[in-house]
Amino acid sequence: MIKQAPALQVNGIQKSFGGVPVLHSVSFDVPSGHVTALAGENGAGKSTLMKIISGQITADAGVVTLFGQTLEQGNPILSRRSGVSIVPQELSPYPDLTIYENLFVGREIRNRIGLLNHSEMQKQARQMLEIFGLDLNPKIKMNRLSVAATQLVEITKATSWGARILLLDEPTSAIPDREVDQLYKVVRTLRKQNVAMIYTTHRMVEIQELADSVVVLRDGNLALNVPIKEADESKIVHSMVGRDLEKLTSAKINVSAKKRIEISNLQLDKKSEPISFDIAQGEILGLGGLIGAGRTEIVESIFGIRKARSGIVIIDGIEVNIGSPSQSIKAGVAFVPEDRKGAGLVLSRSVVDNASLPHIREFSRSGWVNFGARNNAINKAVKAVNLRSRGLSQLVGTLSGGNQQKIVLARWLTQDVKLLILDEPTRGVDVGARSEIYSIIRKLASEGMSVLLVSSDMPELIGMSHRVLVIRSGGIAGELNRTELNRDDAQIKIFEFASGQEKEDINV
């Protein structure tokens, strides 16, 4: 009996950029109807490997084989025709076109006289969406869809071209947790259709939930390639970062009895309840809750980005006027936004420009920038966060997600910060960089900085916080202290507060 070749084989792939090796003789295969999770820290070589398989770039050595046939590299059109499709992390649909127009772009259906047959394309588009259980009107424009729905339409488009190999690059990085289940269903449907998939992700829960096997890259080398049943979380993390999972956490820090921050009667709008809370010096206060509960709106109001209906902010016993971000910064409040690329960084500018962005005036005299003083201060700050870059002049857009986030943190280390607000600080960041960011946050808190942490990552919220306030509909639904957070049912309790289930239990 002749053994059937795997759907995809990667054999001895090597790649360097500017003389710097990125991939070192990487080899593995993916059978049909099989999901291989591709994991590794940012900069490990995952994206480069995906681009080689999809034909976007050419390897320096090695071959990619599809069903036993060598694939010509550096030809994305040929790769797609051969059955390879990629759904990138940064989606690029045609936003002003409808769903069905996006699905048929480049292969439009025409009638006998050459005119576009819109009704037939709509009919077939509906059938494509129904295969994956997507209840979407194909006549809706793409710009009206959520990120999750856009992701699923892009997957539908990729597979409708006859993809036998599907590459999914961080498909859940920008999707709310409540919408992830639909993506899981689509992946499982594709598995049943015998599609071979490579699924890159930083999330351990996704690897365990979806993968048949896991491949880990570390510094461009193949560090692990085993069936999922042979790879627990600790083994995967050790392969990614070269150290044990247990070493990724640090000891809890002590909290001062001194109240440093007091928020009184903060009301977002007429419908929400006024909220009041305080944060001690050196305390990490977590804000939990479901997406849309009002957590981001609360922290943006404190920083002055969003105007609240009412509220008072007191820092070290003195009421401060927080009417704008510039006033907040002067008062000692710093903010790391959820969308670091859209709101936190200028990707086309250098490390030093981004790190000094909020307080460039501090390095200026009579309108002239003291570049020496600025460079010295920023150098110390980026060293403190262990930034991995080629220097202060490197463009931020060329750095990994974890290093980009470190810059957003480092920019506040050149001045006296009393309250550091973090909105989803590790979203889209790999395990190794996440551990370093945790260490930075804890170090800052141990030095007396108060931290307000918004996080949808439950282990992060519970593990990092001294206390957690659970937000629902803009108000405080519940609070858990450190003792309660140490309990096994802490995650369940947070969800009950966030969803309102505790009220239902009381009324029964």
PEMOPE-V855312 format. One record per residue. N is the residue number from 1. RES is the residue in one letter. OMEGA is omega in degrees with one decimal (none if undefined). D_CENTER is the distance of its C-alpha to the mean C-alpha in whole Angstrom. Layout:
{{N,RES,OMEGA,D_CENTER} {N,RES,OMEGA,D_CENTER}}
This chain:
{{1,M,-178.5,46} {2,I,179.6,44} {3,K,-178.8,40} {4,Q,179.7,38} {5,A,175.6,35} {6,P,178.0,31} {7,A,-177.9,30} {8,L,173.2,28} {9,Q,174.8,29} {10,V,-172.0,27} {11,N,172.6,30} {12,G,-176.9,30} {13,I,176.2,27} {14,Q,178.1,28} {15,K,175.6,26} {16,S,174.3,26} {17,F,-179.6,26} {18,G,-179.8,28} {19,G,179.6,30} {20,V,-179.1,27} {21,P,178.8,26} {22,V,176.9,23} {23,L,-177.2,24} {24,H,172.7,27} {25,S,-178.3,29} {26,V,-180.0,26} {27,S,170.7,27} {28,F,178.1,26} {29,D,-179.7,27} {30,V,177.7,26} {31,P,174.4,28} {32,S,179.4,29} {33,G,-172.7,27} {34,H,176.0,25} {35,V,175.4,21} {36,T,175.5,20} {37,A,177.6,17} {38,L,-174.8,16} {39,A,-180.0,14} {40,G,178.2,14} {41,E,173.4,13} {42,N,-177.0,12} {43,G,-178.7,15} {44,A,179.3,16} {45,G,-175.9,18} {46,K,-177.3,15} {47,S,178.3,15} {48,T,179.1,19} {49,L,179.2,20} {50,M,-179.9,18} {51,K,177.2,20} {52,I,-179.2,23} {53,I,-177.8,23} {54,S,174.4,23} {55,G,-177.6,25} {56,Q,176.2,24} {57,I,-177.3,25} {58,T,177.0,28} {59,A,175.8,28} {60,D,178.7,30} {61,A,179.5,32} {62,G,-178.0,31} {63,V,171.8,31} {64,V,-176.5,29} {65,T,176.6,31} {66,L,179.5,31} {67,F,176.1,33} {68,G,-179.6,36} {69,Q,180.0,36} {70,T,-178.6,34} {71,L,175.4,32} {72,E,-175.4,33} {73,Q,177.9,30} {74,G,-179.1,29} {75,N,-175.7,29} {76,P,179.7,27} {77,I,178.3,29} {78,L,178.8,31} {79,S,179.8,28} {80,R,178.5,27} {81,R,179.7,31} {82,S,175.8,31} {83,G,178.4,28} {84,V,176.2,25} {85,S,179.1,22} {86,I,172.7,19} {87,V,-173.4,16} {88,P,178.2,14} {89,Q,177.7,10} {90,E,-175.9,11} {91,L,-178.6,14} {92,S,175.9,17} {93,P,172.9,20} {94,Y,-168.8,23} {95,P,-176.7,22} {96,D,175.2,26} {97,L,179.5,27} {98,T,177.2,27} {99,I,-176.4,25} {100,Y,178.0,28} {101,E,176.2,29} {102,N,-179.1,25} {103,L,-175.3,26} {104,F,-179.5,30} {105,V,-178.9,29} {106,G,179.2,31} {107,R,-176.3,33} {108,E,177.1,34} {109,I,-179.5,37} {110,R,178.2,41} {111,N,-174.3,44} {112,R,-177.4,47} {113,I,173.0,48} {114,G,178.8,44} {115,L,-179.9,43} {116,L,179.4,39} {117,N,-174.9,40} {118,H,-176.8,37} {119,S,179.5,38} {120,E,178.6,38} {121,M,177.2,34} {122,Q,-180.0,33} {123,K,-179.0,35} {124,Q,177.4,33} {125,A,178.9,30} {126,R,178.8,31} {127,Q,177.7,32} {128,M,-178.1,28} {129,L,-178.5,26} {130,E,178.2,29} {131,I,-178.5,28} {132,F,178.0,25} {133,G,-178.4,26} {134,L,-179.4,24} {135,D,-178.6,26} {136,L,175.9,26} {137,N,-176.4,28} {138,P,-179.7,28} {139,K,177.7,30} {140,I,176.9,27} {141,K,-176.1,25} {142,M,-177.2,22} {143,N,176.9,21} {144,R,-177.0,22} {145,L,172.2,19} {146,S,177.5,16} {147,V,-179.2,13} {148,A,179.9,13} {149,A,177.5,17} {150,T,178.4,16} {151,Q,-178.3,14} {152,L,176.2,17} {153,V,178.7,20} {154,E,176.2,19} {155,I,177.3,19} {156,T,179.7,22} {157,K,-178.3,23} {158,A,-177.6,23} {159,T,179.7,25} {160,S,174.9,27} {161,W,179.5,28} {162,G,-178.8,29} {163,A,172.9,26} {164,R,174.6,27} {165,I,-179.1,24} {166,L,179.1,21} {167,L,-179.1,18} {168,L,-175.2,14} {169,D,179.7,12} {170,E,-173.1,8} {171,P,-178.1,10} {172,T,-173.3,8} {173,S,-178.5,4} {174,A,-176.8,6} {175,I,175.2,9} {176,P,-176.6,10} {177,D,-176.4,12} {178,R,-178.0,15} {179,E,-177.6,15} {180,V,-177.4,13} {181,D,-180.0,17} {182,Q,176.4,18} {183,L,178.2,16} {184,Y,-179.5,17} {185,K,179.4,21} {186,V,179.3,20} {187,V,179.8,20} {188,R,176.3,22} {189,T,178.8,25} {190,L,176.8,24} {191,R,178.6,25} {192,K,177.9,28} {193,Q,174.9,29} {194,N,176.6,29} {195,V,174.5,26} {196,A,-175.1,24} {197,M,166.7,21} {198,I,-171.1,18} {199,Y,179.4,15} {200,T,-179.0,12} {201,T,172.6,10} {202,H,-170.2,9} {203,R,-179.5,10} {204,M,-178.0,13} {205,V,179.0,14} {206,E,178.8,13} {207,I,-179.2,15} {208,Q,-175.4,18} {209,E,-168.5,18} {210,L,-166.6,18} {211,A,169.3,19} {212,D,176.3,23} {213,S,179.8,22} {214,V,175.0,20} {215,V,-179.4,20} {216,V,173.5,19} {217,L,172.9,19} {218,R,-178.5,19} {219,D,176.4,21} {220,G,179.2,21} {221,N,174.9,24} {222,L,-176.2,24} {223,A,-178.6,23} {224,L,176.0,23} {225,N,-174.5,24} {226,V,171.1,25} {227,P,-175.2,26} {228,I,-179.3,23} {229,K,179.3,26} {230,E,-174.6,27} {231,A,173.1,23} {232,D,-174.5,22} {233,E,-178.2,19} {234,S,-179.5,21} {235,K,179.9,22} {236,I,-179.1,19} {237,V,178.4,17} {238,H,179.1,21} {239,S,-178.6,21} {240,M,-170.1,17} {241,V,176.7,18} {242,G,175.6,22} {243,R,-174.7,23} {244,D,179.8,23} {245,L,-176.6,20} {246,E,-177.8,23} {247,K,-178.5,23} {248,L,179.1,19} {249,T,178.1,20} {250,S,-175.6,23} {251,A,176.4,26} {252,K,179.8,26} {253,I,178.2,27} {254,N,-178.1,30} {255,V,178.0,30} {256,S,176.1,33} {257,A,-176.8,35} {258,K,173.3,35} {259,K,-179.2,33} {260,R,-177.1,31} {261,I,175.1,29} {262,E,176.7,31} {263,I,-175.6,29} {264,S,173.3,32} {265,N,176.2,32} {266,L,-179.2,29} {267,Q,-176.4,29} {268,L,-180.0,27} {269,D,-176.6,29} {270,K,-174.4,32} {271,K,-175.4,31} {272,S,179.1,29} {273,E,173.9,31} {274,P,-179.8,31} {275,I,177.7,29} {276,S,175.8,30} {277,F,177.9,29} {278,D,178.5,29} {279,I,-179.9,27} {280,A,174.8,29} {281,Q,-179.5,29} {282,G,-178.8,27} {283,E,171.2,25} {284,I,-179.6,22} {285,L,-179.3,22} {286,G,171.9,19} {287,L,178.1,18} {288,G,179.9,17} {289,G,179.9,18} {290,L,175.6,17} {291,I,179.9,15} {292,G,-178.1,17} {293,A,179.7,19} {294,G,-178.2,20} {295,R,-179.9,18} {296,T,179.7,16} {297,E,179.2,19} {298,I,-176.6,21} {299,V,176.2,19} {300,E,176.6,20} {301,S,179.2,23} {302,I,-178.5,24} {303,F,177.9,23} {304,G,176.8,25} {305,I,-177.8,22} {306,R,179.7,23} {307,K,178.2,27} {308,A,178.1,28} {309,R,177.5,31} {310,S,176.5,32} {311,G,178.7,31} {312,I,176.0,32} {313,V,179.9,31} {314,I,179.3,33} {315,I,-177.9,32} {316,D,175.6,34} {317,G,-178.0,37} {318,I,177.4,37} {319,E,-179.0,36} {320,V,179.7,33} {321,N,179.9,33} {322,I,-179.4,29} {323,G,-178.6,30} {324,S,177.3,27} {325,P,-179.0,25} {326,S,176.8,27} {327,Q,179.0,29} {328,S,179.8,27} {329,I,177.9,26} {330,K,-179.3,30} {331,A,178.2,30} {332,G,178.0,28} {333,V,178.8,24} {334,A,-174.4,21} {335,F,172.8,18} {336,V,-173.3,14} {337,P,179.2,12} {338,E,-178.2,9} {339,D,-175.0,9} {340,R,-178.0,10} {341,K,-177.2,11} {342,G,-173.2,13} {343,A,-174.0,14} {344,G,-173.3,14} {345,L,168.7,15} {346,V,-170.0,18} {347,L,-178.2,16} {348,S,179.4,20} {349,R,-172.8,21} {350,S,176.5,22} {351,V,-176.4,21} {352,V,178.7,24} {353,D,-179.1,24} {354,N,-176.8,20} {355,A,-179.5,21} {356,S,-172.6,24} {357,L,-174.7,23} {358,P,-174.3,24} {359,H,179.9,27} {360,I,-179.4,28} {361,R,-179.7,32} {362,E,-179.7,32} {363,F,-176.2,33} {364,S,173.9,35} {365,R,179.7,39} {366,S,176.7,41} {367,G,-179.3,38} {368,W,-179.7,37} {369,V,173.9,34} {370,N,-173.4,35} {371,F,179.9,33} {372,G,179.3,35} {373,A,179.7,34} {374,R,-178.6,30} {375,N,179.4,30} {376,N,-179.1,31} {377,A,-178.1,29} {378,I,177.3,26} {379,N,178.7,27} {380,K,-177.2,27} {381,A,-177.6,24} {382,V,174.5,22} {383,K,-179.7,24} {384,A,179.7,23} {385,V,177.7,19} {386,N,178.9,20} {387,L,176.3,19} {388,R,-179.5,19} {389,S,178.0,20} {390,R,-179.9,24} {391,G,-176.3,25} {392,L,-177.6,24} {393,S,-178.8,25} {394,Q,178.6,22} {395,L,-176.2,20} {396,V,-179.2,17} {397,G,-180.0,15} {398,T,-179.5,17} {399,L,175.5,15} {400,S,-179.7,12} {401,G,-180.0,8} {402,G,179.2,10} {403,N,173.8,13} {404,Q,-179.7,12} {405,Q,178.1,11} {406,K,178.7,14} {407,I,179.3,16} {408,V,175.4,15} {409,L,-175.3,16} {410,A,-176.2,19} {411,R,-178.4,21} {412,W,-176.2,22} {413,L,179.5,24} {414,T,179.7,26} {415,Q,-178.2,28} {416,D,179.6,29} {417,V,178.7,26} {418,K,179.4,27} {419,L,176.2,24} {420,L,179.2,20} {421,I,-178.4,18} {422,L,178.8,14} {423,D,-178.1,12} {424,E,-171.5,9} {425,P,-177.3,9} {426,T,179.2,7} {427,R,179.2,4} {428,G,-178.4,2} {429,V,-176.5,6} {430,D,-172.0,9} {431,V,-177.3,12} {432,G,179.2,14} {433,A,178.3,12} {434,R,178.9,11} {435,S,179.7,15} {436,E,178.3,16} {437,I,176.2,14} {438,Y,-179.3,16} {439,S,179.1,19} {440,I,-179.0,19} {441,I,-179.0,18} {442,R,178.3,21} {443,K,179.2,23} {444,L,178.5,23} {445,A,-179.5,24} {446,S,178.5,27} {447,E,174.1,28} {448,G,178.8,28} {449,M,173.3,25} {450,S,-175.3,24} {451,V,173.7,21} {452,L,-170.5,19} {453,L,172.3,16} {454,V,-179.9,14} {455,S,173.3,12} {456,S,177.8,11} {457,D,-172.0,11} {458,M,176.9,15} {459,P,178.4,15} {460,E,-178.4,14} {461,L,-177.4,16} {462,I,-175.7,19} {463,G,-174.7,19} {464,M,-168.8,18} {465,S,169.3,20} {466,H,173.3,24} {467,R,175.4,24} {468,V,169.2,22} {469,L,179.5,23} {470,V,-175.9,22} {471,I,173.7,22} {472,R,179.4,23} {473,S,176.3,24} {474,G,-179.9,24} {475,G,178.4,26} {476,I,-177.9,26} {477,A,-179.1,27} {478,G,179.8,27} {479,E,175.7,27} {480,L,176.0,26} {481,N,-174.7,28} {482,R,178.8,27} {483,T,179.8,30} {484,E,178.4,28} {485,L,179.3,25} {486,N,-178.3,26} {487,R,-178.0,28} {488,D,-176.5,27} {489,D,-176.9,26} {490,A,-178.6,24} {491,Q,179.1,21} {492,I,-179.6,24} {493,K,178.5,25} {494,I,-179.8,22} {495,F,179.3,22} {496,E,176.8,25} {497,F,-175.5,25} {498,A,-176.2,22} {499,S,-179.1,24} {500,G,-177.3,27} {501,Q,-178.5,29} {502,E,176.6,30} {503,K,178.8,33} {504,E,-179.4,33} {505,D,-178.7,35} {506,I,-175.5,37} {507,N,-178.0,38} {508,V,none,39}}
